[in-house]
């Protein structure tokens, strides 16, 4: 199937990639244009970038929320083991400590989404673009 991209008034590129929590600092550094390869960045135009969703401190909030989930899961597991009188398992859990609240995968528990589009795409009514 051939797609005629010339018929689109504003081409849009969207990419999804796996993301781990230890990569959040690098993601934020890149988003804020504070490091790495910046040869392709027009610093004068970067000021016009807009955050469309989320809070300014979203990365820190995510880390805090994950820490809370780890501790809550750990406490719930210990409580369940205590109710079942599993003393040796409780000792093992106490040594191991809280764990990440997701199954281990090669892609990471989160998704990075990069949306690249002409500025006019965002300024116009996007209902015309979803058809």
PASEPA-772426 format. One record per residue: residue number from 1; z, x, y of N, C-alpha, C in turn. Coordinates in Angstrom, 2 decimals, m for minus. Example, Ala and Ser with C-alpha at 12.3 -4.5 7.8 and 13.67 -1.06 7.14 Angstrom:
# PASEPA-772426
n  nc3  nc1  nc2  cac3  cac1  cac2  cc3  cc1  cc2
1  7.80  13.19  m5.69  7.80  12.30  m4.50  7.80  13.20  m3.30 .
2  7.08  12.85  m2.25  7.14  13.67  m1.06  7.87  12.90  0.03 .
# end
This chain:
# PASEPA-772426
n  nc3  nc1  nc2  cac3  cac1  cac2  cc3  cc1  cc2
1  0.00  0.84  m1.18  0.00  0.00  0.00  0.00  0.88  1.24 .
2  m0.89  0.63  2.16  m1.00  1.39  3.39  m0.33  0.62  4.52 .
3  0.45  1.32  5.32  1.13  0.70  6.45  0.48  1.19  7.73 .
4  0.11  0.27  8.59  m0.51  0.61  9.87  0.58  0.76  10.92 .
5  1.02  2.00  11.17  2.08  2.23  12.13  1.60  2.08  13.57 .
6  0.31  2.16  13.81  m0.20  2.03  15.17  m0.02  0.62  15.72 .
7  0.17  m0.36  14.82  0.35  m1.74  15.26  1.75  m1.97  15.84 .
8  2.67  m1.06  15.58  4.03  m1.20  16.08  4.11  m0.71  17.52 .
9  4.70  m1.52  18.36  4.85  m1.13  19.75  5.87  m0.01  19.90 .
10  6.99  m0.11  19.17  8.05  0.89  19.22  8.42  1.29  17.79 .
11  7.91  2.41  17.29  8.31  2.82  15.94  9.79  3.15  15.89 .
12  10.43  2.81  14.79  11.85  3.05  14.60  12.02  3.82  13.31 .
13  12.90  4.81  13.33  13.21  5.59  12.14  14.69  5.40  11.84 .
14  14.98  5.06  10.58  16.36  4.87  10.16  16.60  5.69  8.90 .
15  17.67  6.47  8.87  17.98  7.32  7.74  19.42  7.08  7.30 .
16  19.65  6.99  6.00  20.98  6.87  5.42  21.25  8.11  4.58 .
17  22.44  8.66  4.72  22.81  9.85  3.95  24.29  9.75  3.59 .
18  24.64  10.27  2.43  26.04  10.27  2.01  26.87  11.13  2.95 .
19  28.14  10.77  3.11  29.01  11.49  4.04  30.42  11.55  3.46 .
20  31.00  12.73  3.49  32.38  12.94  3.04  33.29  13.07  4.27 .
21  34.57  12.81  4.09  35.50  12.86  5.23  35.58  14.26  5.83 .
22  35.44  15.32  5.02  35.52  16.66  5.58  34.29  16.99  6.45 .
23  33.27  16.15  6.42  32.08  16.36  7.24  32.14  15.63  8.58 .
24  33.17  14.84  8.81  33.25  14.04  10.04  33.28  14.90  11.30 .
25  34.00  16.01  11.24  34.09  16.88  12.43  32.70  17.42  12.79 .
26  31.94  17.84  11.80  30.58  18.33  12.06  29.67  17.24  12.57 .
27  29.83  16.04  12.02  29.04  14.89  12.47  29.32  14.62  13.95 .
28  30.59  14.62  14.32  30.96  14.38  15.72  30.47  15.51  16.63 .
29  30.56  16.75  16.16  30.09  17.88  16.95  28.59  17.72  17.24 .
30  27.84  17.31  16.22  26.40  17.11  16.41  26.13  15.92  17.33 .
31  26.86  14.82  17.11  26.65  13.61  17.92  26.93  13.88  19.39 .
32  27.96  14.66  19.66  28.34  14.96  21.04  27.59  16.17  21.61 .
33  26.70  16.76  20.80  25.89  17.91  21.20  26.76  19.06  21.66 .
34  27.80  19.38  20.87  28.73  20.45  21.22  28.58  21.70  20.37 .
35  27.58  21.75  19.50  27.42  22.95  18.69  26.24  22.83  17.75 .
36  25.98  23.91  17.05  24.85  23.93  16.14  23.56  24.22  16.89 .
37  22.45  23.93  16.24  21.13  24.18  16.83  20.84  23.09  17.86 .
38  20.85  23.47  19.13  20.61  22.51  20.21  19.27  22.74  20.91 .
39  18.40  23.55  20.29  17.11  23.84  20.90  16.25  22.59  21.09 .
40  16.43  21.60  20.23  15.61  20.38  20.29  16.20  19.32  21.21 .
41  17.33  19.62  21.85  18.06  18.64  22.66  17.76  18.85  24.14 .
42  17.40  17.77  24.82  17.23  17.78  26.27  18.58  17.37  26.86 .
43  19.34  18.35  27.34  20.70  18.09  27.81  20.74  17.07  28.95 .
44  19.73  17.05  29.78  19.70  16.10  30.89  19.57  14.66  30.39 .
45  18.87  14.47  29.27  18.66  13.10  28.75  19.78  12.67  27.80 .
46  20.56  13.62  27.30  21.63  13.28  26.36  22.67  12.35  27.00 .
47  22.85  12.47  28.30  23.83  11.63  28.99  23.46  10.16  28.91 .
48  22.19  9.85  28.68  21.77  8.45  28.62  21.94  7.84  27.22 .
49  22.37  8.67  26.23  22.61  8.12  24.89  23.74  7.11  24.95 .
50  23.64  6.07  24.11  24.65  5.01  24.10  25.23  4.86  22.71 .
51  26.54  4.63  22.66  27.19  4.29  21.41  27.06  2.79  21.26 .
52  26.37  2.35  20.22  26.10  0.92  20.06  27.24  0.18  19.38 .
53  27.90  0.83  18.45  29.02  0.19  17.75  30.13  1.21  17.56 .
54  31.34  0.71  17.36  32.47  1.59  17.08  33.16  2.09  18.33 .
55  34.34  2.61  18.11  35.16  3.14  19.20  34.85  4.62  19.42 .
56  35.27  5.15  20.54  35.05  6.54  20.87  35.72  7.45  19.84 .
57  36.92  7.08  19.40  37.70  7.91  18.47  37.55  7.46  17.01 .
58  36.39  6.94  16.64  36.19  6.36  15.32  36.46  7.35  14.20 .
59  36.09  8.61  14.37  36.26  9.59  13.29  37.75  9.82  13.00 .
60  38.56  9.96  14.04  40.00  10.12  13.84  40.61  8.86  13.23 .
61  40.15  7.70  13.68  40.65  6.43  13.12  40.33  6.32  11.64 .
62  39.13  6.76  11.25  38.75  6.72  9.83  39.66  7.63  9.02 .
63  39.90  8.83  9.51  40.78  9.77  8.79  42.18  9.20  8.64 .
64  42.71  8.59  9.71  44.05  8.00  9.66  44.10  6.84  8.66 .
65  43.07  6.00  8.69  43.03  4.85  7.78  42.96  5.31  6.32 .
66  42.18  6.34  6.06  42.08  6.86  4.69  43.42  7.44  4.25 .
67  44.10  8.15  5.14  45.43  8.70  4.81  46.41  7.58  4.47 .
68  46.38  6.52  5.26  47.26  5.37  5.00  46.95  4.73  3.64 .
69  45.67  4.59  3.33  45.26  4.00  2.05  45.73  4.88  0.90 .
70  45.60  6.20  1.04  46.06  7.12  0.00  47.55  6.95  m0.28 .
71  48.33  6.90  0.79  49.78  6.77  0.64  50.14  5.40  0.05 .
72  49.48  4.33  0.52  49.74  2.99  m0.01  49.39  2.91  m1.49 .
73  48.24  3.45  m1.88  47.85  3.44  m3.28  48.84  4.22  m4.14 .
74  49.29  5.36  m3.63  50.26  6.19  m4.33  51.57  5.42  m4.54 .
75  52.06  4.79  m3.49  53.30  4.02  m3.59  53.14  2.85  m4.56 .
76  51.99  2.16  m4.50  51.76  1.03  m5.42  51.70  1.49  m6.87 .
77  51.08  2.63  m7.11  50.99  3.16  m8.48  52.38  3.55  m8.99 .
78  53.16  4.22  m8.13  54.52  4.58  m8.53  55.36  3.34  m8.81 .
79  55.20  2.32  m7.99  55.93  1.07  m8.20  55.55  0.44  m9.54 .
80  54.28  0.41  m9.84  53.82  m0.15  m11.11  54.33  0.64  m12.30 .
81  54.32  1.96  m12.18  54.85  2.80  m13.27  56.34  2.58  m13.45 .
82  57.07  2.41  m12.34  58.52  2.18  m12.43  58.81  0.84  m13.10 .
83  58.03  m0.19  m12.77  58.23  m1.50  m13.41  57.96  m1.44  m14.91 .
84  57.05  m0.57  m15.32  56.74  m0.44  m16.75  57.60  0.63  m17.42 .
85  58.53  1.22  m16.64  59.44  2.25  m17.14  58.70  3.45  m17.75 .
86  57.70  3.93  m17.04  56.89  5.06  m17.49  57.36  6.33  m16.78 .
87  58.52  6.83  m17.16  59.16  7.95  m16.47  58.32  9.23  m16.49 .
88  57.70  9.54  m17.62  56.91  10.78  m17.68  55.67  10.66  m16.78 .
89  55.06  9.46  m16.72  53.91  9.26  m15.84  54.31  9.34  m14.37 .
90  55.50  8.84  m14.05  56.01  8.93  m12.67  56.14  10.39  m12.27 .
91  56.69  11.22  m13.16  56.84  12.64  m12.86  55.48  13.29  m12.61 .
92  54.48  12.94  m13.43  53.13  13.49  m13.25  52.55  13.08  m11.90 .
93  52.70  11.79  m11.55  52.17  11.30  m10.28  52.85  11.96  m9.09 .
94  54.15  12.20  m9.22  54.90  12.84  m8.13  54.39  14.26  m7.90 .
95  54.06  14.96  m8.97  53.54  16.32  m8.84  52.13  16.29  m8.24 .
96  51.29  15.36  m8.71  49.90  15.29  m8.25  49.80  14.80  m6.80 .
97  50.65  13.88  m6.40  50.63  13.36  m5.04  49.51  12.36  m4.80 .
98  49.39  11.87  m3.56  48.35  10.90  m3.23  46.94  11.45  m3.49 .
99  46.04  10.55  m3.86  44.66  10.92  m4.16  43.70  10.15  m3.27 .
100  42.48  10.65  m3.19  41.44  9.97  m2.42  41.22  8.57  m3.00 .
101  41.03  7.57  m2.15  40.92  6.18  m2.62  39.51  5.77  m3.07 .
102  38.74  6.69  m3.62  37.39  6.35  m4.10  37.09  7.17  m5.34 .
103  36.11  6.70  m6.08  35.65  7.45  m7.25  34.81  8.63  m6.77 .
104  34.92  9.72  m7.49  34.17  10.91  m7.12  32.68  10.71  m7.40 .
105  31.86  10.93  m6.39  30.41  10.85  m6.53  29.79  12.05  m5.85 .
106  28.53  12.27  m6.12  27.86  13.40  m5.45  27.42  13.05  m4.03 .
107  27.44  11.77  m3.66  26.93  11.35  m2.36  28.01  11.13  m1.30 .
108  29.26  11.00  m1.70  30.33  10.75  m0.74  30.61  9.27  m0.59 .
109  31.79  8.93  m0.11  32.21  7.53  m0.03  31.70  6.77  1.19 .
110  31.15  7.48  2.17  30.67  6.84  3.39  29.18  7.09  3.53 .
111  28.56  6.41  4.48  27.14  6.61  4.76  26.94  6.91  6.23 .
112  26.21  7.98  6.46  25.78  8.32  7.81  24.49  7.55  8.06 .
113  24.42  6.89  9.20  23.22  6.15  9.56  22.70  6.73  10.86 .
114  21.46  7.18  10.84  20.84  7.69  12.05  19.68  6.77  12.38 .
115  19.74  6.19  13.56  18.69  5.29  14.04  18.04  5.94  15.24 .
116  16.76  6.18  15.14  16.01  6.80  16.22  14.93  5.83  16.67 .
117  14.91  5.55  17.96  13.93  4.61  18.48  13.67  4.90  19.95 .
118  12.57  4.39  20.43  12.25  4.49  21.85  13.29  3.69  22.63 .
119  13.68  4.16  23.80  14.72  3.48  24.57  14.38  2.03  24.88 .
120  13.10  1.71  25.04  12.70  0.33  25.34  13.01  m0.62  24.18 .
121  13.05  m0.08  22.96  13.37  m0.91  21.79  14.76  m1.53  21.95 .
122  15.69  m0.75  22.51  17.06  m1.22  22.68  17.20  m2.11  23.92 .
123  16.38  m1.91  24.91  16.51  m2.65  26.16  15.88  m4.04  26.07 .
124  14.88  m4.23  25.21  14.23  m5.54  25.07  14.95  m6.40  24.03 .
125  14.56  m7.63  23.95  15.11  m8.55  22.96  14.63  m8.09  21.59 .
126  15.54  m7.67  20.70  15.13  m7.12  19.41  14.77  m8.20  18.39 .
127  14.87  m9.47  18.77  14.47  m10.53  17.85  12.99  m10.43  17.49 .
128  12.18  m9.94  18.43  10.75  m9.77  18.18  10.48  m8.70  17.13 .
129  11.40  m7.77  16.93  11.16  m6.65  16.04  11.60  m6.93  14.61 .
130  12.37  m7.96  14.38  12.89  m8.23  13.03  11.93  m9.06  12.20 .
131  10.84  m9.51  12.76  9.88  m10.34  12.01  8.99  m9.52  11.14 .
# end
